[in-house]
């Protein structure tokens, strides 16, 4: 053990670097008072806290900007013969459906399937935009992946899951 030059505590050696820890200097009107045994350790702790606070503020600002961007996103798609055009809003709800007069030449079941398939394609387009926005805002961070996964599960549910049958 190395002895603190001030004589307040002993610091165990890790390699050749003493480990600094707060020292209980006594108690005051507010309870226990910790005194840092090393000003350098205190400065380093303050720097880490400042960096953490700055990082959190930057992430919050990016999240706020991304949220505003996401509210304005829409997904669009059309089927191969362009008889069905679909637009979904930022949560994947159908907000516009345009049918060309040529759909009358097909059975209703065919048109219905085209509408459903084109809506799924519009949601996939929305998911692509959400993925781009999340990656641009947060990079490859776990936050970006969580946002993308959340949208994916809502926009493109597994056809075999209970969610798809609701």
C-alpha positions, 0 to 999 in steps of 0.5 A: 500500500502506498501512503497518501502524502497528506496522510489521510488514507492509504491507496492500494497500488494497481500496477504502479498507479495508486488508486484514488478514492474519496476519503471520509473527512468527517461529518457535518450538518449535511451528514457524511462529507467526502473529500477527494484525496487527489485534485487530479482525480476530482478534475478527471471526474468533473471532466467525465461528468461534463462530457456525459452531460454534453453527450446527453444534451447532444443526443436529446437535440438529435432525438428532438430533430429526428422526431420532427423529421419523422412526423413529416415522413410518408411512404408511397408506392404503386403497383407494377401497372400503375393502377394503384397508388398508395400513400401512408403517413408517418405511422403507416396508416393509409392517407391516400389511395388512387385507383386508375380507371383500368382497375375496373377491368379486373375482378374486385378480389384482384384489385383488393390484393393490389391495394393490400400489396401496394400498401405494404410496399408503401410501408416498406418505403416508410421504413426505409426512410425511418431507417435512413433518418435514425441512422443519420441521427444516431449512427450505428448506435443501439438507439437507432436500431431500437427505433428501426426495429420498433417501426419494422415490427409495426409496419411489416409484421410477420404474416404468421404472427397474431399481430398480422391477424388483428 
